[in-house]
Amino acid sequence: MVQPGRDAGLPVPGYRLLPHTADLVLIAAGSSRESCLEQAIGGLVASFAETRPATRAAETVTCVLHPDSDADLLVQALEEVLYLADAQGAVPVTVSVRSRVHDEVTVEFGVVPLSQATTVGQAPKGISWHALSFTAVEGCWRCRVIIDV
């Protein structure tokens, strides 16, 4: 098991995807809560879609989240990605996370139509609260979440 703070080569910022029984484990790290969240969103997208590095966003989708906790923020933001893919047929190619106050976070997704991405994995169905973590450890933020595929 990968331990928060000792992620065996996980770059900061960065993410890693690991197989899990019929699911996928996403581990991300960043120098701030916002940076870690951006990495987690990038990792989730990379689990099912790939775009060319030079792909420009066709439009910007902004959502304002009001989480009850850091873990809730992680789940809400990742569920927005699933909603974009499923309901709007869009995939983020850029993401920017800004906190105004601790309980209000703005996430801006630069998106393209899903048809412009290459499918590289099974589309995620949900985000699990089981074994979820999102905390500051040893001077950086780390998260671990199980993605239901």
C-alpha positions in Angstrom: 0.0 0.0 0.0 1.3 3.5 -0.8 1.6 5.6 2.3 0.7 9.3 2.3 4.0 11.3 2.6 6.0 8.4 1.4 4.6 7.7 -2.1 7.6 5.9 -3.6 8.5 8.3 -6.4 5.3 10.2 -6.7 6.3 13.6 -7.9 5.0 16.8 -6.3 2.9 17.9 -8.1 1.8 14.6 -9.7 -0.5 11.7 -9.6 -0.5 7.9 -9.9 -3.2 5.5 -11.0 -3.1 2.0 -9.5 -5.3 -1.0 -10.2 -7.7 -2.1 -7.5 -10.1 -5.0 -7.5 -12.6 -4.0 -10.3 -11.7 -0.3 -9.6 -8.9 2.1 -9.8 -6.9 3.9 -7.0 -5.9 7.5 -7.7 -3.2 9.1 -5.6 -2.2 12.7 -6.1 0.1 15.2 -4.5 0.6 19.0 -4.7 2.2 21.8 -2.8 -1.2 23.2 -1.8 -4.7 21.9 -1.4 -5.7 23.4 -4.8 -2.6 22.0 -6.6 -3.3 18.5 -5.2 -6.9 18.8 -6.4 -5.8 19.9 -9.9 -3.5 16.8 -10.0 -6.3 14.5 -8.9 -8.6 15.9 -11.6 -5.9 15.4 -14.2 -5.4 11.8 -13.0 -9.1 11.1 -13.2 -9.3 12.4 -16.7 -6.1 10.4 -17.7 -7.8 7.2 -16.4 -10.3 7.3 -19.3 -9.4 9.9 -21.9 -6.3 11.3 -23.6 -5.9 14.6 -25.5 -3.0 15.9 -27.4 -0.8 18.2 -25.3 -1.5 21.2 -27.6 -5.3 20.7 -27.4 -6.9 24.1 -26.7 -10.1 24.3 -24.6 -13.2 24.9 -26.7 -15.0 26.5 -23.7 -14.7 27.1 -20.0 -17.0 25.5 -17.5 -17.0 27.1 -14.0 -18.4 25.5 -10.9 -18.5 26.8 -7.4 -18.3 24.1 -4.7 -19.3 24.5 -1.0 -17.7 21.4 0.6 -18.2 20.4 4.2 -14.6 19.1 4.4 -11.5 18.6 2.4 -12.6 15.1 1.6 -16.0 16.4 0.4 -14.2 18.9 -1.8 -12.2 16.1 -3.5 -15.4 14.1 -4.1 -17.4 17.0 -5.4 -14.7 18.1 -7.8 -14.1 14.6 -9.2 -17.9 14.1 -9.5 -18.0 17.3 -11.6 -15.5 15.7 -14.1 -17.8 12.6 -14.3 -20.8 14.9 -14.9 -19.0 16.8 -17.6 -18.2 13.5 -19.4 -21.5 11.8 -18.9 -24.1 14.6 -19.2 -22.3 17.1 -21.4 -20.0 14.9 -23.5 -17.0 17.0 -22.5 -13.6 16.3 -21.0 -11.3 18.8 -19.2 -8.0 19.6 -20.8 -7.1 22.3 -18.3 -8.2 22.9 -14.7 -7.8 25.8 -12.3 -8.8 25.6 -8.6 -9.2 28.8 -6.5 -10.3 29.1 -2.9 -12.1 32.3 -1.9 -12.9 31.3 1.6 -12.4 27.9 3.2 -15.9 26.7 2.4 -16.1 28.1 -1.2 -13.9 26.8 -4.0 -14.1 27.7 -7.6 -13.1 25.2 -10.2 -12.6 26.2 -13.8 -12.5 23.5 -16.4 -11.2 24.2 -19.9 -13.1 21.5 -21.9 -13.3 19.9 -25.3 -15.9 17.6 -26.7 -15.3 14.0 -25.6 -15.2 13.1 -29.3 -11.9 15.0 -29.6 -10.3 12.8 -27.0 -8.9 9.3 -27.3 -10.6 6.8 -25.0 -7.9 5.0 -23.0 -9.9 3.3 -20.3 -13.3 2.4 -19.1 -15.4 5.5 -18.1 -15.5 5.9 -14.4 -19.0 5.4 -12.8 -18.4 7.1 -9.4 -16.1 8.2 -6.6 -15.9 6.0 -3.5 -15.7 7.4 0.1 -14.2 4.1 1.2 -10.5 4.6 2.2 -10.6 8.2 0.9 -8.0 10.7 2.2 -7.1 14.3 1.4 -4.7 15.8 3.9 -1.6 17.9 4.4 1.4 15.6 5.2 5.0 16.6 5.6 4.6 20.0 3.9 2.5 19.0 0.9 -1.1 17.9 0.2 -1.9 14.3 -0.7 -5.0 12.5 -1.6 -6.1 8.9 -2.2 -9.4 7.9 -3.7 -10.9 4.8 -5.2 -12.6 5.4 -8.6 -15.5 3.0 -9.4 -15.2 1.9 -13.0 
